[in-house]
């Protein structure tokens, strides 16, 4: 009886410690946010006008970094939005928002 109790205790402990592996799909569900940096000399106006025209919501204006976070409209794909924003005058880079981990 003690052996059976011990085995169930070990199995229960191991099962309780198990977590589902994180994949790209469930780690960033439906990521539709872009981080866009622009040339300070050109300014943010061309980017913000282009975002309004494209139908994107400006989520955050990074004033000290000359950048912005924008949401891709539901009727557009992130890949097409990246191509669109890369053509805006003054835009230096366009990247998908993602988590960064410090080691």
N, C-alpha and C positions, 0 to 999 in steps of 0.2 A: 504494500500500500504506500509506503514511504517513497519507493522508487517511482511509482506512478505519479504521485504528487510532485516529486522533483522534476520529472519529465514535463508535465503540464506547466509547471512554473517557468521552466527554461523556455519552452516553446512560446508561452504567452509573453514573456519578456522580450524574446527576439521579434515576435510579431509587432509588439508595441513600439519597438525602436525603428521599424522599417518605415521609410517615407517614399512616396512616389518620385521617380526621377524627373527632374525639370527638363523639358524640351523647349526648343525655340517657340513652338506653337503655344504652349500654355504659360510660358514665362512672359511673353509680351503679346497678350491677346489683342488682336486688331489694332496694332500700333499705327496710328495715322498722324503722328506728330513729327514735324520736321524742325530741325534746328538750323537756322540760316544766319550766316555772318556776312556783313556788308562792309564796304570801304567807308571809313569815317569821313573822308573828303567828299564823297558822293552823298552820304547821308542815308537816312532810313526812308525818306519820302518815296523814292521809286519802289522800294520793296513793299511798303505798306499800301501804296496805290495798286500795285500788281496783286497783292493778296486780296484786296477788296474786289478787284475785277475778277479774280479767279474763284472767289467765293469762300476763301479760307478765313477762319477765325484766328485772330492774333491772340495767342494765349499769354505771352509774356514778352516784354521788351527788355532785353539785357542791355541796359544803358552803358555800363562800364565795359562791356565786351563788344559793343557794336554788333549786336545780334538780336534775333527774335525766335520765339517758338510759335509755330503756326500749325493749325490742324488742317489736314487735307479734307476737302469736302467729300461727303459720302458718295457722290456721283463721279468721283475721279479716283484713279489709282495712285498710290504713293510714287510709283516709278514715273508716271507721266507728270506728276506734280514736281518731282525733282528736276526733270528735264525743263519744265516751264520756268522754275525759279532760277535755274542756272543761267538762263538767258536774260534775266532782269539786269539792267545796268547797275553796276556797283556791287553786285552779289559776288562774294569771294568763295563761299562754300555752302553746300546744302547736304545735310546728313539726316538720316533717320534718328530719332531720339532713341536712346538705349541706356540701359543701366551700366554703370561702370563700378567695378569693385576694386577697392584698395587691398593690397595683400599685406 
